[in-house]
Amino acid sequence: MKRTVVSLTMLLMSSLGARGAWGQAEDASFGRAHQLVVSADRLFGYVHSSETLSLGGVSETSSSNNVSIIGSPLAPLAASYATPRLAFDAFVTDGLSIGGSVSYFWTSTKQAGDTSSNSIDGFMIMPRIGYALAFGQAAGIWPRVGFSYVHASGTGNTVSLYAVTLEVPVVIVLGPHVALLAGPTFDVGVGGSENQNGVTIDATETDIGVMFGIAGSL
């Protein structure tokens, strides 16, 4: 009985000792220094978007609710920061990451009777810094803060938007070097503009949602 208690105590201490920063064990995929994480962010989820346009001291605000699965070709028109994106993050020390995400979108429409189509294309970039905190070897949290820039153009109109971005994904390790990301996202608009037929309008957009993605570590 005494030997059993001692063995269980040693096993518990060993388990607690392994609950530090991700990657202290070779099979722990996330968070160790000099590790590269490649992820597909915001693949699906829910986003509430609010856009304010201002011209000549008059402001107008509109909002929308959006649910997407593996993205939507209309997402850039309703929730500019909700598009799926490819991300790269490098852990410079245990827990501390520096990286960013990028996406490109293109939509083309043609009305009945028209001889040509109208297209919209654009991109989004977001540099960011984060810190991973482990709950254990199977789960953790990886808050990240960055700055988002979205630019879109088409049919003579252009849109440029800026936001401070906070992402707080819970990381669920699915297997060696693979994890699910799930959590709230906040893109708080800090500026931007829309040019419509030669008229420039001040614009800001704020998106708040719950998004899911997947990540792999190298």
C-alpha positions in Angstrom: 0.0 0.0 0.0 2.8 2.4 0.9 4.6 1.7 -2.3 1.4 2.3 -4.2 0.9 5.7 -2.6 4.6 6.7 -3.3 4.2 5.6 -6.9 1.0 7.6 -7.4 2.6 10.7 -5.8 5.6 10.5 -8.1 3.3 10.1 -11.1 1.3 13.1 -10.0 4.4 15.3 -9.5 5.7 14.2 -12.9 2.4 15.1 -14.5 2.3 18.5 -12.9 5.9 19.1 -14.0 4.9 18.6 -17.6 2.2 21.3 -17.4 4.5 24.2 -18.1 4.9 26.0 -21.4 3.9 24.0 -24.4 6.8 22.2 -26.0 8.8 21.2 -22.9 8.2 17.7 -24.0 9.1 16.8 -27.6 5.5 15.6 -28.4 3.9 18.8 -27.1 3.2 20.7 -30.3 2.7 24.3 -29.3 4.7 27.1 -27.7 8.3 26.0 -27.5 11.0 28.5 -28.6 12.1 28.5 -32.3 8.8 26.8 -33.4 6.9 27.8 -36.5 3.1 27.6 -36.5 1.2 27.7 -39.8 -2.6 28.1 -39.4 -5.7 28.6 -41.3 -7.6 31.2 -39.3 -11.3 32.2 -39.2 -12.4 29.2 -41.3 -15.9 29.4 -39.9 -17.9 31.1 -37.2 -20.2 34.0 -36.4 -19.4 37.7 -36.7 -21.5 40.9 -35.9 -20.3 43.8 -38.0 -20.9 47.5 -37.6 -19.9 50.1 -40.2 -20.0 53.9 -39.8 -19.8 56.2 -42.9 -19.3 60.0 -42.4 -19.5 62.8 -44.9 -19.9 66.5 -44.2 -20.5 66.0 -40.5 -23.3 63.5 -41.1 -22.8 59.9 -40.0 -24.7 56.8 -40.8 -24.2 53.4 -39.1 -25.3 50.0 -40.5 -24.9 46.5 -39.0 -25.0 42.9 -40.1 -24.9 39.4 -38.6 -22.9 36.8 -40.5 -22.4 33.1 -40.3 -19.9 31.4 -42.6 -18.4 28.0 -43.1 -15.1 27.9 -44.9 -15.7 31.5 -45.9 -18.2 33.2 -48.2 -17.6 35.2 -51.4 -19.9 37.9 -50.0 -18.1 38.1 -46.6 -15.8 41.0 -47.6 -18.9 43.0 -48.5 -20.6 42.4 -45.2 -17.8 41.8 -42.6 -14.5 42.9 -44.0 -12.3 41.3 -41.3 -14.1 37.9 -41.3 -12.4 36.4 -44.3 -10.4 33.2 -43.9 -6.7 33.8 -43.9 -3.4 32.0 -43.8 -1.2 32.8 -40.8 2.4 32.3 -39.8 3.7 32.7 -36.2 7.2 32.0 -34.8 7.8 31.5 -31.1 10.9 33.5 -30.3 10.9 32.2 -26.7 8.7 29.7 -24.9 5.2 31.2 -25.1 6.0 34.4 -27.0 5.0 34.5 -30.7 5.5 37.0 -33.5 3.7 36.6 -36.8 0.8 37.7 -38.9 -1.9 36.6 -41.3 -2.9 37.5 -44.9 -5.8 36.8 -47.2 -6.9 37.7 -50.7 -10.5 37.7 -52.1 -12.1 38.2 -55.5 -15.8 38.4 -56.5 -17.2 38.9 -60.0 -20.9 39.5 -60.9 -22.7 40.0 -64.2 -26.2 41.4 -64.5 -28.7 40.2 -67.1 -28.2 42.2 -70.3 -24.7 43.4 -69.4 -21.9 42.8 -71.8 -19.2 42.9 -69.1 -18.9 41.8 -65.5 -18.2 43.8 -62.4 -15.5 42.5 -60.1 -14.2 43.3 -56.6 -10.8 42.2 -55.4 -8.8 43.0 -52.3 -6.5 41.8 -49.5 -6.1 41.8 -45.8 -2.9 41.8 -43.8 -2.5 41.6 -40.0 0.9 41.6 -38.2 0.5 40.4 -34.6 2.2 39.4 -31.4 0.9 36.7 -28.9 1.6 34.6 -25.9 0.6 31.0 -25.4 -0.5 29.8 -21.9 -0.9 26.1 -21.4 -3.7 24.4 -19.4 -1.8 21.2 -19.9 -0.4 19.3 -22.9 -3.8 19.0 -24.5 -5.2 22.5 -24.3 -4.3 26.1 -23.7 -5.0 29.7 -24.6 -3.2 31.9 -27.1 -4.2 35.6 -26.9 -2.8 37.7 -29.8 -3.0 41.4 -30.5 -2.3 43.1 -33.9 -3.2 45.7 -36.5 -5.5 44.8 -39.4 -5.6 46.5 -42.8 -8.2 45.7 -45.5 -8.2 47.1 -49.0 -10.8 46.4 -51.7 -11.5 47.9 -55.1 -13.8 47.4 -58.0 -15.9 49.3 -60.6 -14.1 52.6 -59.8 -14.7 52.4 -56.1 -12.1 51.6 -53.3 -12.3 50.8 -49.6 -9.5 51.0 -47.1 -10.1 50.0 -43.4 -7.9 49.9 -40.3 -8.5 48.1 -37.0 -6.8 47.0 -33.8 -7.3 43.3 -33.6 -7.5 41.1 -30.5 -7.9 37.3 -30.9 -8.2 35.0 -27.9 -8.4 31.4 -29.2 -8.5 28.4 -27.0 -6.0 25.8 -28.5 -7.1 22.2 -28.4 -4.4 19.8 -29.4 -5.8 17.1 -31.7 -2.5 15.2 -32.2 1.2 15.7 -32.6 1.7 19.1 -34.3 -2.0 19.7 -35.0 -4.5 21.8 -33.0 -8.0 23.3 -33.2 -8.3 27.1 -32.6 -11.6 28.4 -31.3 -12.5 31.7 -29.6 -13.6 35.3 -29.7 -12.2 37.8 -32.2 -12.4 41.6 -31.9 -11.5 43.9 -34.8 -12.0 47.5 -33.5 -12.1 50.0 -36.3 -9.8 53.0 -35.9 -10.1 54.5 -39.3 -10.5 54.2 -43.0 -12.2 55.6 -46.1 -14.4 54.7 -49.1 -14.1 56.4 -52.5 -17.4 56.2 -54.3 -17.5 57.7 -57.8 -14.8 60.2 -56.9 -16.3 61.2 -53.5 -14.2 60.2 -50.5 -16.2 59.2 -47.4 -14.7 58.5 -43.9 -15.4 54.9 -42.8 -14.8 52.7 -39.8 -15.8 49.1 -39.2 -15.9 47.0 -36.1 -16.3 43.2 -36.2 -16.9 41.1 -33.1 -17.3 37.3 -33.5 -16.5 33.8 -32.5 -14.3 32.0 -35.0 -12.7 28.7 -35.6 -9.5 27.6 -37.3 -6.8 24.9 -37.4 -3.1 25.1 -36.8 0.0 22.9 -37.5 3.4 23.3 -35.9 6.9 22.7 -37.4 
